[in-house]
Amino acid sequence: MSRKETAERAFAAVEGDLREISRWMYENPETGYQEFETSRKIAERLAAGGFEVTYPAYGLDTAFEANIGTSGPRVVICCEYDALPEVGQACGHNIIATAAMGAGLALVPLVEDLGIRVTVLGTPAEEGGGGKVELINAGAFEDAAASMMIHPSPTDMLDPSFQTRKTFRVEYYGQESHAAFAPHMGTNALDAFVQAYLNVSTLRQHILGGDRIHCMIEKGGDAYNVIAGYSRSIWGVRSETIERVDELVPRVLACFEAAATATGCRLEITEVDHPYLNMRNNPVMTRLYAANSGALGRPMPTEEEVGRGGGSSDMGNVSQVVPAIHPMLGIDAAGAVNHQKEFAAATITPSGEQAIRDGALAMAWTIIDLAEEDLWPDL
């Protein structure tokens, strides 16, 4: 029996458990840095499968590190599990987590023979908070030879490049007053937000096609008949590279400042979260993953063939310090896309379960190829 057949057999023995965990995650979503039950459940299953588990890990309450193997190059398989507010597992992190578990568990019988170490790393708060950046800073990737993960999507894509993203909290401070008999005594912080939004909407006519600016208002007042003395919003600024984002950010900040001037409000701007960097896909691992996925019946088109996507991930930050890949696996979501409730529902259909299997085995087989062909120096 070949090593890949051994890995496939080991995966088959746990596939039912992984499907159950994926469904449980769908039914019990937990948001970033609050994934206490989820991270514990995953860590305990990996421990039962033979991994030596540290939980919590690296100073993060909902991170874990599961290791197997005693010597040789170390591969880190990133395991995301945070959900989104209101829409739950609408980015399919239940598939990501269980595919990562499946890849690791498939390699348990092989690590000593291959002379490798495998880490399944629990990485919280991808949707906001940048858990992987915290883990990079804490040393979780210091001796890693390679890192990988998969991600569900409406379509297959081998090598998504993602966008660099910076995030800002924008606060306007005005003066409350009665909206009916003394509006002239107020300074409207909600108007400042509205003006900022209009300014950015005007700016969008004059930016590049790959640029993205979007926001959410967190607070716009306390009562409809009180002039809002305070408003708060969150803004994301994205583009293809950190250099382009750094060109774009001053223009966006000028929109906020102009709104403050126009309304007489005081402005505070705070950069929040960590910047998410663009993804650098390692060509050796990309080639191997494509061949292995094709052998599983899932040919993987490139970003150039499919067309550039969007979105950002802190896996991009990982790829800047460790050779890495992040293939996207299409699931049948009946036209829904990531961050929609309908997409979340599709993660627990047969198509979603197939993505767990395809992602887990393609990653495990890619790691086997790296070891058998001793390709570590080429990464």
C-alpha positions, -999 to 999 in steps of 0.1 A, spaced: 0 0 0 13 34 -9 17 62 16 -11 81 0 -34 51 2 -25 48 39 -34 84 44 -67 80 26 -75 49 48 -67 69 79 -89 98 68 -118 74 60 -117 61 96 -124 96 110 -145 111 82 -178 105 100 -165 123 131 -154 152 110 -188 156 93 -204 156 128 -180 182 140 -187 204 110 -224 202 115 -219 209 152 -199 240 144 -227 251 120 -253 247 147 -231 263 175 -213 292 159 -188 313 180 -173 345 169 -137 356 170 -118 351 203 -150 336 218 -146 301 202 -142 284 236 -164 254 230 -153 250 194 -116 252 200 -118 228 229 -139 203 209 -113 203 181 -83 201 204 -98 172 223 -105 152 190 -70 158 178 -56 146 212 -77 115 209 -62 109 175 -26 108 188 -16 145 187 2 162 216 -20 192 223 -13 225 240 -45 243 248 -47 272 252 -16 282 233 6 312 226 -12 335 250 -46 332 232 -74 317 251 -90 300 221 -58 290 202 -43 255 203 -13 237 189 -15 200 181 18 183 172 28 149 160 62 136 148 96 138 166 120 152 140 123 167 105 107 196 87 75 209 103 44 217 83 17 239 99 -19 232 89 -40 262 98 -73 255 114 -99 284 114 -131 281 133 -146 315 141 -180 324 129 -196 357 118 -221 377 138 -257 369 128 -248 347 98 -228 321 116 -205 298 96 -212 318 64 -175 317 55 -173 280 59 -148 278 87 -164 246 98 -151 231 65 -117 247 70 -114 233 106 -125 198 97 -104 196 66 -74 207 86 -81 181 112 -86 155 85 -53 163 69 -35 160 102 -52 128 113 -45 112 78 -8 118 84 -6 103 119 5 68 107 31 83 84 50 111 101 78 90 115 83 71 83 83 104 63 106 121 88 84 151 93 65 169 121 29 181 116 12 208 135 -25 215 133 -26 251 146 -59 265 160 -60 300 147 -89 321 162 -104 353 150 -97 353 112 -129 373 105 -116 402 126 -88 404 151 -60 387 131 -54 357 152 -27 344 129 -8 377 132 -9 373 170 4 337 165 32 349 141 43 375 167 42 348 194 65 325 175 40 298 163 56 297 128 92 302 137 105 268 127 79 260 101 90 247 67 56 252 52 20 261 60 -13 255 43 -51 256 46 -81 254 24 -112 276 22 -147 269 8 -160 293 -19 -186 294 -47 -159 282 -71 -126 263 -71 -94 284 -72 -59 271 -68 -40 303 -59 -61 332 -47 -40 363 -41 -63 381 -17 -62 418 -9 -42 437 17 -66 453 42 -63 480 69 -92 487 92 -101 520 110 -125 531 137 -138 566 130 -154 585 158 -171 619 156 -178 640 187 -205 667 185 -230 682 209 -264 668 218 -295 690 217 -332 687 213 -339 680 176 -371 699 175 -369 731 195 -331 736 198 -313 719 168 -292 751 164 -275 744 197 -264 709 186 -235 696 165 -245 665 146 -221 637 148 -244 615 127 -243 641 99 -205 639 101 -206 602 95 -231 607 66 -209 633 51 -179 611 54 -198 583 37 -207 606 8 -171 618 5 -159 582 2 -186 574 -23 -173 603 -44 -138 591 -40 -148 557 -53 -151 572 -88 -114 579 -89 -98 547 -75 -84 516 -91 -105 486 -100 -89 465 -73 -95 490 -46 -123 485 -20 -136 508 7 -165 497 29 -179 504 63 -204 497 91 -219 522 114 -217 510 150 -234 540 167 -254 569 152 -271 583 183 -293 574 213 -327 587 204 -343 600 172 -353 633 187 -318 641 201 -291 656 179 -265 629 179 -235 640 199 -214 609 190 -211 585 161 -188 556 155 -181 535 124 -156 509 112 -140 512 78 -120 487 57 -96 498 30 -83 471 7 -62 468 -24 -39 443 -41 -7 452 -22 3 470 10 20 497 -12 -13 505 -29 -32 505 4 -7 529 18 -14 552 -12 -51 549 -8 -54 554 30 -45 591 31 -72 599 5 -97 580 26 -86 597 58 -90 631 41 -127 622 35 -131 617 72 -113 650 80 -134 670 55 -166 657 72 -153 669 105 -145 703 92 -179 706 74 -199 697 105 -178 712 133 -173 678 150 -141 666 166 -127 635 148 -107 606 162 -93 579 139 -79 547 153 -64 518 133 -79 486 146 -70 449 141 -38 440 123 -33 448 87 -40 417 65 -15 413 38 -19 398 3 -13 361 -2 20 348 -17 12 313 -30 43 290 -30 47 277 -66 61 243 -55 32 235 -31 7 250 -56 19 226 -83 17 196 -60 -17 205 -46 -31 210 -81 -19 175 -91 -32 159 -59 -66 176 -61 -69 166 -98 -62 130 -88 -92 133 -64 -114 144 -92 -113 181 -84 -92 200 -110 -81 234 -97 -82 264 -121 -58 292 -113 -68 328 -104 -58 339 -138 -82 314 -154 -111 321 -130 -106 359 -126 -93 377 -97 -114 374 -66 -116 396 -35 -115 394 2 -86 393 27 -72 368 51 -46 368 78 -32 337 60 -17 363 37 4 374 67 15 338 72 25 335 36 48 365 39 69 346 65 65 309 57 60 292 23 22 287 21 -9 279 0 -46 287 5 -67 269 -22 -104 277 -25 -128 248 -28 -161 253 -46 -193 241 -29 -228 240 -44 -244 270 -26 -271 276 -53 -258 310 -62 -250 321 -26 -216 335 -18 -195 337 13 -210 357 42 -245 349 33 -267 326 54 -274 304 24 -237 298 20 -235 287 57 -263 262 51 -245 248 21 -215 239 42 -233 209 57 -247 195 24 -230 167 5 -211 192 -15 -197 208 17 -188 174 31 -170 166 -2 -149 197 2 -138 184 37 -126 152 21 -110 168 -10 -93 195 10 -80 171 37 -66 145 13 -51 170 -11 -33 187 17 -21 154 32 -9 141 -1 9 174 -9 28 170 24 36 134 15 50 146 -19 71 173 -2 87 147 21 91 118 -4 107 141 -30 126 161 -4 114 194 -18 119 214 14 150 232 0 130 243 -31 102 260 -11 
